[in-house]
Amino acid sequence: MKSPYVNELEANKIVTTSFLVHSKEVRQKKSGELYLSLLLGDRTGELDAKMWDNVAEVIDSFERDDFVKVKGLIQVFHNRPQLTIHKMRRMDDSEIQFGDYFPSSRRDPEEMWTELRAIVAGMGNRHLKGLVEALLDDEDIGRRYRIAPAAKQIHHAFLGGLIEHVLSLCALARMTAPHYRNIDLDLLLAGVILHDVGKIHELNYERGFSYSNEGQLLGHINIGLRMVGEKLRGLPDFPPALRSLVEHMILSHHGQLEFGSPKLPQFPEALLLHYLDDMDSKMECMRALIENDRQVEGCFTTYHPALERPALKKERFLNGEAEPPRARPVVQGEPSASSPPDRTSGTAGNSGATETPEISGTAGSSGTLDTAPTLGNAGAAETPEISGTVGTPGDGRAPGMSGSTGTPGTTDGTPVAAAPSEGGAPAAKGAHPLFAAKPDSHFADKLKQALQSSIPKQES
């Protein structure tokens, strides 16, 4: 028996164990060297893994769905365990026990099969009972029905998942059918047992879970209809109208056209089958999400695309672990791709700025800051304060210029930029930095001329 399993791994420890390769990607470092990005797994879950060094020695020695033995360091990256592989090799099938690497139902498959056959034996409608038994009596169908998963990865994605899902639906059907007087329980049970029968051929599950060629081309709904049609040829007295109802339940059990059903449920048993199927699959999906989530801290799982939400880890929450993990503080000057830009500084965010001036002031004041925000020019040393009020329209002053007496300007009120200080520094107080001429740039002068031409002339 392999050890440790994925759910037994501890951070910051060297481990030597074996896994099934769920996916393999060859990527490139910034230096041009290759590295491996892998998704490894066993019956308890999946694990991200990276191999950074000595990749050339193993890159062609294994593929997806192979078994590998690895030695490496378990670390926490983005709040999830990740394995950094130091050494690895491909394993032969004779070295492993398949049950260690494939998730499977906690229930015994033969026990579940016996329970299902007892349910079928208790059906009262002889036509429906004969059809279901014709399918389950087929040796190949019966063998596959015991071990097939119900899905590749969304719900009941483990060996024996299909029959476990069907038995759960049978129990729900028996509970809900008596509540609604117009429900035919035998018809509902027939739909429950046959609605996903096509999945025994849609999926490959001998070595990892994937779609078969037939599954890719047809899908389990069409495959299931074909299987039912083949068995109905051996039941010549099966009522045609009842056949249409059974086929409609298989066609419509996804409930919506956009989810793959070519028809919407159009009678009570078909509608009830859809909602029971949807509820059972979503409940199992959420159970598996919470149980298999590898988030180290926090009370919520990662986002699940099928459920369109994360899930709350209720036990953690009730035990007082509701606070999310604290982010590591970013050291000044350290780049952080995941951090949003700092909006508390007065700079415009240009990467060349040498220093961000501090902002002082009291919350709730008039909004005046001791240091005016800079314009973000690369390499700018400091921006002086801007004094005065914005000019009233029609008063002949450009917006943003000083309104006090003694401000440099012409007699008609047109502002004039102050002479630049030595070294190209911004102008002194009273002149907007936008109009401070720079010896090596004509941009400010051109902007000044454009603004001057747009100021309305005062009428005498």
C-alpha positions in Angstrom: 0.0 0.0 0.0 1.3 3.4 -1.0 2.1 6.0 1.7 1.7 8.9 2.2 -1.5 9.8 0.3 -2.3 13.3 -0.9 -4.5 14.1 2.1 -1.7 13.1 4.4 1.0 15.4 3.1 2.5 18.0 5.4 4.1 21.3 4.4 7.9 21.8 4.6 8.7 18.1 4.6 10.6 15.9 2.1 8.4 13.0 0.9 9.0 9.9 -1.3 5.8 8.4 -2.6 4.0 7.5 -5.9 1.2 9.1 -7.9 -0.8 8.7 -11.0 -0.1 11.5 -13.6 -3.3 13.3 -14.3 -1.8 15.9 -16.6 1.7 16.8 -17.9 2.8 20.1 -19.4 6.3 21.1 -20.6 6.8 24.8 -20.0 9.7 27.3 -20.4 11.5 29.4 -17.9 12.4 33.0 -18.6 16.0 31.7 -19.1 14.8 29.4 -21.9 15.2 26.2 -19.9 12.3 23.7 -19.8 10.5 22.7 -16.6 7.6 20.3 -15.9 4.2 21.3 -14.6 2.3 18.3 -13.4 -1.0 17.4 -11.8 -0.5 14.2 -9.7 -3.1 12.3 -7.8 -4.2 9.2 -5.9 -7.5 8.0 -4.5 -7.6 10.8 -1.9 -7.1 13.9 -4.1 -4.8 15.8 -6.5 -1.6 17.7 -6.0 0.1 20.4 -8.1 3.8 19.6 -8.8 6.7 21.3 -10.5 10.1 19.9 -11.6 12.6 22.8 -12.2 15.9 21.0 -12.6 17.3 17.9 -14.4 14.2 17.9 -16.6 16.0 16.5 -19.7 16.6 13.2 -17.8 12.9 12.4 -17.3 10.9 14.5 -19.8 10.4 11.6 -22.3 10.3 8.8 -19.8 6.6 9.1 -18.8 3.2 10.4 -20.1 -0.2 11.2 -18.7 -1.9 8.2 -17.0 1.5 6.7 -16.1 2.4 5.9 -12.5 5.5 7.7 -11.2 7.6 7.6 -8.0 8.8 11.0 -6.8 11.0 12.5 -4.2 10.5 16.2 -3.3 9.6 19.0 -1.0 6.0 19.9 0.0 5.5 23.7 0.2 2.5 26.0 0.4 2.1 28.2 -2.7 -1.0 30.5 -3.0 -2.5 28.9 0.1 -2.3 25.4 -1.5 0.2 22.6 -1.2 2.6 22.2 -4.0 5.3 19.6 -4.6 8.8 20.6 -5.9 10.2 17.4 -7.4 13.8 16.6 -7.0 13.8 13.1 -8.5 11.3 11.0 -10.3 10.9 7.8 -12.3 8.2 5.9 -14.1 6.8 2.9 -12.3 5.7 -0.4 -13.9 2.1 -1.6 -13.4 3.5 -4.6 -11.4 4.7 -2.2 -8.7 1.4 -0.7 -7.9 -2.1 -1.5 -6.5 -4.6 0.2 -8.7 -7.0 0.8 -5.8 -4.5 3.2 -4.3 -4.7 5.6 -7.2 -8.3 5.8 -8.3 -11.0 7.3 -6.1 -13.8 4.9 -5.5 -17.1 4.7 -3.7 -17.0 4.0 0.0 -19.7 1.4 -0.5 -19.0 -2.1 -1.8 -20.0 -2.3 -5.5 -21.6 -5.8 -5.1 -23.6 -4.6 -2.2 -24.9 -1.7 -4.3 -25.7 -4.0 -7.2 -27.7 -6.3 -5.0 -29.7 -3.3 -3.7 -30.4 -2.0 -7.2 -31.6 -5.4 -8.4 -34.0 -5.6 -5.5 -35.5 -2.2 -6.4 -36.0 -3.4 -10.0 -37.6 -6.7 -8.8 -40.2 -4.7 -6.8 -41.4 -2.7 -9.9 -45.1 -3.4 -10.7 -45.2 -2.4 -14.3 -44.1 -5.5 -16.2 -43.1 -3.6 -19.4 -40.9 -1.2 -17.5 -39.5 -3.9 -15.3 -38.8 -6.2 -18.4 -36.9 -3.3 -20.1 -34.7 -2.5 -17.1 -33.9 -6.1 -16.4 -33.0 -6.7 -20.1 -30.3 -4.0 -19.8 -29.0 -5.0 -16.3 -29.0 -8.8 -17.2 -26.5 -8.0 -20.1 -23.2 -9.2 -18.7 -21.1 -6.4 -20.2 -23.6 -3.7 -19.1 -23.8 -5.1 -15.6 -20.0 -5.2 -15.2 -19.6 -1.6 -16.4 -22.6 -0.4 -14.4 -21.0 -1.5 -11.2 -17.7 0.4 -11.6 -18.4 3.3 -13.9 -18.1 6.9 -12.6 -21.1 9.2 -13.0 -19.0 11.9 -14.5 -15.4 12.7 -15.5 -14.9 15.3 -12.7 -18.1 17.3 -11.8 -20.1 14.9 -9.5 -19.7 11.3 -8.4 -16.4 11.2 -10.3 -15.1 8.0 -8.8 -15.3 4.3 -9.4 -18.8 3.1 -8.5 -20.1 6.7 -8.7 -22.8 5.9 -11.3 -24.5 3.2 -9.3 -24.2 5.2 -6.1 -25.8 8.2 -7.8 -28.6 6.0 -9.1 -29.3 4.4 -5.7 -29.4 7.9 -4.2 -32.0 9.0 -6.8 -34.0 5.8 -6.2 -34.3 6.7 -2.5 -35.3 10.3 -3.4 -37.9 9.1 -5.9 -39.5 6.8 -3.3 -39.7 9.7 -0.9 -41.1 12.3 -3.3 -43.4 10.3 -5.5 -46.0 9.7 -2.7 -46.1 13.4 -2.1 -47.4 14.1 -5.6 -50.6 12.1 -6.4 -50.0 12.2 -10.2 -46.6 10.6 -10.2 -46.1 7.0 -11.6 -43.3 5.6 -9.3 -42.5 2.8 -11.7 -42.0 5.2 -14.6 -39.9 7.5 -12.4 -37.7 4.6 -11.3 -37.2 3.4 -14.8 -36.1 6.9 -15.8 -33.7 7.1 -12.8 -32.0 3.8 -13.6 -31.7 4.4 -17.4 -31.1 8.2 -17.6 -27.3 7.9 -17.4 -26.8 4.3 -18.6 -24.9 5.7 -21.7 -22.1 6.9 -19.4 -20.8 3.3 -19.1 -19.6 3.8 -22.7 -19.1 7.6 -22.7 -16.2 7.5 -20.3 -12.9 5.6 -20.0 -12.2 4.6 -16.5 -9.7 1.7 -16.7 -6.7 4.1 -16.2 -7.8 7.6 -15.2 -11.0 9.2 -16.2 -11.5 10.6 -19.7 -14.0 10.6 -22.6 -14.0 7.8 -25.0 -14.1 8.4 -28.8 -17.8 7.4 -28.8 -18.4 9.7 -25.8 -16.8 12.6 -27.6 -18.8 12.0 -30.8 -22.2 11.1 -29.4 -22.5 11.9 -25.6 -24.2 9.7 -23.0 -27.8 10.8 -23.9 -27.6 9.5 -27.5 -25.6 6.4 -26.4 -28.3 5.6 -23.8 -31.1 6.0 -26.3 -29.3 3.5 -28.6 -28.8 1.0 -25.8 -32.5 1.2 -24.9 -33.5 0.8 -28.5 -31.4 -2.3 -28.9 -33.1 -4.0 -25.9 -36.6 -2.9 -27.0 -36.1 -4.9 -30.2 -36.3 -8.0 -28.0 -39.5 -6.8 -26.4 -42.0 -6.7 -29.3 -45.0 -6.2 -27.0 -43.6 -3.0 -25.3 -46.2 -0.3 -25.7 -45.1 2.4 -28.3 -46.5 5.3 -26.2 -44.7 4.1 -23.1 -41.5 3.8 -25.1 -41.8 7.4 -26.1 -42.1 8.4 -22.4 -39.0 6.5 -21.4 -37.0 7.9 -24.3 -38.2 11.4 -23.5 -37.0 11.1 -19.9 -33.5 10.1 -21.1 -33.5 13.0 -23.6 -34.8 15.7 -21.2 -33.1 14.8 -17.9 -30.6 17.7 -18.2 -33.5 20.0 -18.0 -32.4 22.8 -20.3 -31.4 23.0 -23.9 -28.1 24.8 -23.1 -27.1 21.9 -20.8 -27.3 19.3 -23.6 -30.9 18.2 -23.5 -32.5 18.3 -26.9 -35.9 18.5 -25.3 -37.3 20.1 -22.1 -39.1 17.9 -19.6 -42.8 17.8 -20.7 -44.6 15.6 -18.2 -44.4 15.3 -14.3 -42.1 12.3 -14.0 -39.6 13.8 -16.5 -39.6 17.1 -14.6 -39.2 15.4 -11.2 -36.4 13.3 -12.6 -34.5 16.4 -13.8 -34.8 18.2 -10.4 -33.9 15.1 -8.4 -30.9 14.5 -10.6 -29.8 18.1 -10.5 -30.1 18.2 -6.7 -28.3 15.0 -6.0 -25.4 15.9 -8.4 -25.0 19.3 -6.9 -25.1 18.1 -3.3 -22.4 15.5 -4.1 -20.4 18.1 -5.9 -20.4 20.4 -2.9 -19.5 17.6 -0.5 -16.5 16.6 -2.7 -15.5 20.3 -3.1 -15.3 20.8 0.7 -13.8 17.5 1.5 -11.0 17.7 -1.2 -10.2 21.4 -1.0 -6.5 21.9 -0.3 -6.7 25.5 0.9 -4.4 25.7 3.9 -6.1 28.6 5.6 -9.6 30.2 5.6 -13.1 29.0 5.8 -14.0 29.0 2.1 -12.9 26.6 -0.7 -11.7 27.8 -4.1 -14.2 28.9 -6.6 -16.0 26.0 -8.3 -17.0 26.7 -12.0 -19.9 24.1 -12.0 -21.4 25.4 -8.8 -20.5 29.0 -9.7 -19.4 29.8 -6.2 -16.9 28.8 -3.5 -18.2 26.7 -0.6 -18.1 27.3 3.2 -16.1 24.9 5.3 -18.7 24.9 8.0 -16.7 23.1 10.7 -13.8 25.6 10.4 -16.3 28.5 10.5 -18.1 27.2 13.6 -14.8 26.6 15.3 -13.8 30.2 15.0 -11.5 30.1 12.0 -13.6 32.7 10.0 -10.8 35.2 9.5 -9.2 34.9 6.0 -5.4 34.4 5.9 -3.4 37.6 6.3 -1.5 38.6 3.2 2.3 38.9 3.6 3.2 42.6 3.7 4.9 43.8 0.6 8.4 45.4 1.2 8.7 48.8 -0.3 10.2 48.5 -3.8 9.3 44.8 -4.1 7.1 44.1 -7.2 3.8 42.3 -6.5 1.8 41.1 -9.5 -1.2 40.2 -7.4 -1.4 43.5 -5.4 -3.4 46.4 -6.7 -1.7 49.7 -7.4 -1.2 51.9 -4.3 -3.8 54.7 -4.5 -2.8 56.4 -1.2 0.2 58.2 -2.7 0.0 61.4 -4.7 1.9 60.2 -7.7 0.3 59.3 -10.9 2.1 55.9 -10.9 5.0 56.3 -13.4 7.6 53.8 -12.7 10.5 56.2 -12.9 9.4 58.4 -10.0 12.2 58.5 -7.4 10.1 59.2 -4.4 6.5 59.5 -3.4 5.8 62.5 -1.2 3.9 61.9 2.0 0.4 63.1 2.3 -0.7 64.8 5.5 -4.0 66.0 6.8 -6.9 65.1 9.0 -9.8 63.1 7.8 -12.9 65.1 7.5 -11.1 68.4 6.8 -11.7 70.5 3.7 -9.5 68.2 1.6 -6.4 70.5 1.4 -3.2 68.4 1.4 0.1 69.8 2.6 1.8 68.3 -0.4 0.2 68.5 -3.8 0.1 65.3 -5.9 2.8 65.1 -8.6 2.1 64.5 -12.2 4.2 61.3 -12.4 7.1 62.6 -14.5 9.9 60.0 -14.4 12.7 61.1 -12.2 10.9 64.1 -10.8 12.4 65.2 -7.5 9.6 67.2 -5.9 6.5 69.2 -7.0 5.8 72.5 -5.3 2.5 73.4 -3.8 -0.2 75.1 -5.9 -1.8 78.1 -4.2 -4.9 80.1 -5.0 -8.3 79.3 -6.3 -9.5 78.2 -9.7 -10.4 81.1 -11.8 -14.0 82.0 -12.3 -15.1 81.6 -16.0 -14.7 84.8 -17.9 -12.3 86.4 -15.4 -9.4 86.1 -17.8 -7.4 83.7 -15.7 -6.4 80.2 -16.7 -7.8 77.5 -14.4 -5.4 76.4 -11.7 -3.4 79.7 -11.6 -3.0 81.9 -8.5 -5.7 84.4 -7.9 -3.7 86.6 -5.6 -2.2 89.9 -6.5 1.3 90.0 -7.8 0.9 86.8 -9.9 3.1 87.0 -13.0 0.9 87.8 -16.0 0.0 90.3 -18.6 -2.4 93.2 -18.2 -5.3 91.2 -19.9 -4.9 88.5 -17.2 -3.2 85.9 -19.4 -0.9 83.8 -17.2 2.8 83.8 -17.9 5.0 80.8 -16.8 7.7 81.6 -14.3 11.3 81.2 -15.4 12.6 77.7 -14.8 15.1 77.3 -12.0 18.6 76.0 -12.5 18.7 72.3 -13.6 15.2 72.3 -15.0 13.4 72.2 -11.6 9.8 73.3 -11.5 8.9 76.9 -11.1 8.4 78.6 -7.7 5.2 79.0 -5.9 2.3 80.7 -7.8 3.0 79.1 -11.2 1.3 75.9 -12.2 3.9 73.2 -12.9 2.3 72.4 -16.2 3.5 75.8 -17.5 7.0 75.5 -16.1 9.3 75.6 -19.2 12.0 73.0 -19.4 15.2 73.7 -21.3 15.2 70.4 -23.1 11.5 70.2 -24.0 9.0 72.2 -26.1 5.9 70.4 -24.8 5.1 72.8 -22.0 5.5 75.9 -24.2 3.2 74.3 -26.9 0.6 73.3 -24.2 0.7 76.8 -22.8 0.1 78.4 -26.3 -2.8 76.0 -26.9 -4.4 76.9 -23.6 -3.9 80.6 -24.1 -5.6 80.5 -27.5 -8.7 78.9 -25.9 -9.1 81.6 -23.2 -12.0 84.0 -24.1 -10.8 87.6 -24.5 -12.3 90.2 -22.2 -14.5 92.8 -23.8 -13.7 96.4 -23.0 
